[in-house]
């Protein structure tokens, strides 16, 4: 609140945003006008008044106050002041910082993104399916598993819904989920959380090409909805809404081999078989102004379940989708091995124990079908769409290597 010339200007926030409220001396009870002077930042109030258009007000409208009730007068000294605070301070005060216009706006965009995705799933005949969070065998390699003490044995937090989804397609057909996944990522980067929200899809009778098309259709729909309904919010965050139009599918597809060539052209020493890291991705994204797929990764850099290409078994029927502007990988997926013998061979090649995957191998014994799926990192996509510098701002309470509070 500020006061000038016999008017109090109050900025009031609710779940939809902020609005300026003006209280003029003489139009309200004198005692109320005086008492309002002492209102503290973040106090909870109820306002009665008239909504009027006013070009000078932020947002173009204001409320002319006729009555005001204070429900809770906030303590003096609200920790977040109108000055620069470092990121650690704001993360320590995240429970309050989520009230900021920036966080409020991002969280609205995030909710709209998921709402639109669910709409698309509904329109296209998908069923939502849930898998356990406490699991016993890795989906994406042992290095990033979080152990959990499960009574007298060790279990883990899930890295992905996928293995259970592959069981469920035989029951439900096309399925999706939006759920937390966990990765004990030991590196501090701008794009890794230890707990992130994973939007995953699994589709029977679907090959690599089919699963890339599904990603394109889903993103085309979601980007349209965000353009139509969130342009004001995106502009506030520094993202031109027209960018969303520009970044609509179809998306170019390059093979891993072509990515290696590009990296070599860019003067990077990169050997065939190496993993494409974020540094490499950033270089690759310079060549594209829309998202693009990288396909056919070597077996060695992908998890055991990826189907080797029958025409060239050293590469897999896999695809990552990368966002432009340096954001890099936002989805990973592809076609799954559907033959029991081939799956067991790959499990052994990766030095995993087939015993740990017994039920998963079973799926290839009883009515196996070609199938594919993908996982999309919700915070990765929100960071890209909202043009954020760091993934932590795409989620209300980020979990990072050095942060589990608040
Ligand atoms: O490891 S992935 O590439 N693939 C899977 O987990 C598959 N099992 C998904 C599937 O086919 N159903 O992760 C998928 C996506 C990846 O592209 C990122 O966008 C995101 O999950 N991801 C993350 N986001 C934030 N933080 C971390 N640590 C993270 N790891 C992956």
Boltz pocket constraint, residues with backbone or C-beta under 6 A from the ligand:
constraints:
  - pocket:
      binder: B
      contacts: [[A, 139], [A, 140], [A, 159], [A, 160], [A, 161], [A, 162], [A, 183], [A, 185], [A, 191], [A, 192], [A, 193], [A, 194], [A, 196], [A, 198], [A, 200], [A, 201], [A, 321], [A, 329], [A, 330], [A, 331], [A, 332], [A, 333], [A, 334], [A, 373], [A, 374], [A, 375], [A, 376], [A, 377], [A, 378], [A, 379], [A, 380]]
      max_distance: 6.0
